[in-house]
Amino acid sequence: MAVSSKAAAMRRRGFLGLSLLAVTLTIIVGVLLWQAVELSTVAQVSAQIDKIRPVASGVRLVLISLVAALWPRLVQITHRYGRVDEARRDDILAQRWRVVGWLLVIELVLGQDLFGRFFAVTTGPVV
């Protein structure tokens, strides 16, 4: 019973830490965007975002590549520290390309605005 409560406490602590990190990063990005809009016009901010967009896409693709490359190592580390048992480790290793595929789909749909481009091409002037 003590092992399960220890594992639950570690999961809660990890979840709390990641939640606090997400909230902190969201606040930082919000403050930066707020300051950018306050110090310049919305058109200038939009132009800056358009300049940064290709770099941001590259960074996202590099991060997806790192997930694909480091997946086996990260699973091995979690198995070594006892967070994942043998059977679960094999299941997680088998999920690598499914996760990478979904990350690429999300990048195409949201990051590259695939739906917007598709609808822009398909909806032309109605005559």
Number of C-alpha atoms within 10 A of each C-alpha: 5 7 8 9 10 11 12 12 12 13 13 12 12 12 12 12 12 12 12 12 12 12 12 12 12 12 12 12 12 12 12 12 13 11 11 15 15 11 11 10 10 12 10 13 16 12 11 12 12 11 11 11 14 13 11 13 15 11 12 16 15 12 13 18 14 12 17 15 12 13 18 16 11 13 17 15 13 13 15 12 9 10 14 16 12 10 8 13 17 13 10 14 15 12 13 16 13 10 15 17 14 11 17 17 14 14 17 14 14 12 15 15 12 15 12 12 12 10 10 10 9 9 9 8 5 4 3
